[in-house]
Amino acid sequence: MRWNKYTINTRTDAEELVCAMLSELGITSVEIDNFIPVPDADRQGGVFEELQPDLPEDDGSSRISFYLEEDETDASEILEKVRQALDDMSTYAQIGEGTITTEISDEADWRDNWKAYFSSFSIGNIFIKPTWEDMPEDKSDMTLVEIDPGVSFGTGKHESTQLVIRQLQKYLQEGDQVLDVGCGSGILSVVALKYGANHALGTDLDPNAIIASEENAQQNDISPEKLEVIEGNIIDDKA
């Protein structure tokens, strides 16, 4: 699938105003790009301290992007409404250039680009690797977990995921039952079952997560009876 990416060139102090306008037009998913540095108070601390990227000096500019399918029938109408709204907004607010640039984005490109940043790593005696990498010979004595999260969350590299895996290593007992709420790629369920859990139930609101969890279970030789995944909110379903 191909998408038209529309980028509004505006100012950081007009971001909320522009986003509110887009929301009123039914565009609720946007991407904001600016040069504002992350305040020290907002950074994560400890061993997982977030590194501040090298950004150009903040010049007050901002780029707000939204996407429409290339063959969307009313795309030109939506774009014209955005242009008109920006013109109206410029009469009472400083919105900077207020121009819109367009580029084509192929879904296959952004869907797979993240793979360049996911490489194998270990947590304790667990060796986690993407499905497209080979198992190193010097890691053959470790417990292997192969993961391909696809477009869902869960490579295992996120700090919160690693912390949960360490807790599983510490507290999980043979035969335990596991509930994995917001299972994403299913990595935590897979790890729990590798450590001896008897059964895992994963649930997620994202249908892509259900697909990824099922595929990752199969990749790790885990049967559907051992790892069940359900789409939706399990609490609402049981209420």
ABEGO torsion letter per residue (X at the ends): XBBBBBBBBBBAAAAAAAAAAAAAAGBABBBBBBABBBBAAABBBEAABBBBBBBBBBAGBBBBBBBBBAABAAAAAAAAAAAAAAAAAAAABBAEAGBBBBBBBBAAAAAAAAAAABBBBBBEABBBBBAABBBBAAAAABBBBBBBAEABBGAGABAAAAAAAAAAAAABBBGBBBBBBGAEAGAAAAAAAAAGBABBBBBBABAAAAAAAAAAAAAAGBBAAABBBBBEBAAAAAX
